Amino acid sequence: MNQISQRRFKDSWLYSFWKFSRPHTIIGTSLSVLGLYLIAISPLSDSPTSPLPLLGAWIACLCGNVYIVGLNQLEDVAIDKINKPHLPIAAGEFSMQTGKWIVGITGILALLLSVIQGPFLFGVVAVSLAIGTAYSVPPIRLKRFPFWAAVCIFSVRGAIVNLGLFLHFSWVLQKNQLIPSKVWVLTLFILVFAFAIAIFKDIPDIEGDLLYNIKTFTIKLGKQAVFYLAIWVLTLCYMGMILVSLFKLAEVNSIFLILTQLVALIWMWWQSQKVNLQEKSDIARFYQFIWKLFFVEYLIFPIACLLA
């Protein structure tokens, strides 16, 4: 793509929609759907499996993702003008009416597409949308409270998505409703990892949160305390996965999983040493790096299951 084409794309409605959908969450959702599908078919690796359940669940979850992040932007325009001025509504690229149409259409599509595919997928989508609504919309607006804001994020990303999607794929492919130990291991890892994401995400947004009385952990404890809390929580995640592999508590390829978790852990600590907490760009860059680690785990763990 040449420079003129790139400029045209960045000025286009499609690019604004891409920003509106919060790309890092779209990637995370996509990889979680793919990862749970691969884990569900790992016992069936010798048998042909249809990709249609994967495609259907992916589209429904993407619609739900856009609804949740879009609703948050509709409610946070004033805050985003300070913390995230590049977002389409805050930047004036989308009107409030356009945002409402996108949120309404994607929310309805998410529910319709999930209900026709099965009860487990509908449960995942419906509960996620309900929690996402309670997170952003007054009078509940749970994002005002650091504990409940974190609970919303890690309950959806950790428990609801992992357990619900596995049950959906397992039910569609095998009519089986049992959850094996490897899924519980991944769920616990993501649950704790998502807590680290939940507390870290507010570090670069302290200015706008202070102005609009959003009481985050960063405001209560300070940047440095939350930064190192997140680092040690992530360390706990990786050490836990290594112990699971050493003691063979799940049906995974232990050598592969131990090596990859050690690499991720060392890489994370190395990157953390480069962060200047006085530089908002450094904090934001490391936050995106944490999301990359999150993405990678949804590839590493299913591969470890397939190699078992």
Salt bridges, closest charged atoms under 4 A:
ASP76 OD1 - ARG141 NH2 2.69
ASP76 OD2 - LYS143 NZ 2.25
GLU93 OE2 - LYS19 NZ 2.92
ASP202 OD1 - LYS201 NZ 3.09
ASP205 OD2 - LYS84 NZ 2.67
ASP282 OD1 - ARG285 NH1 3.03
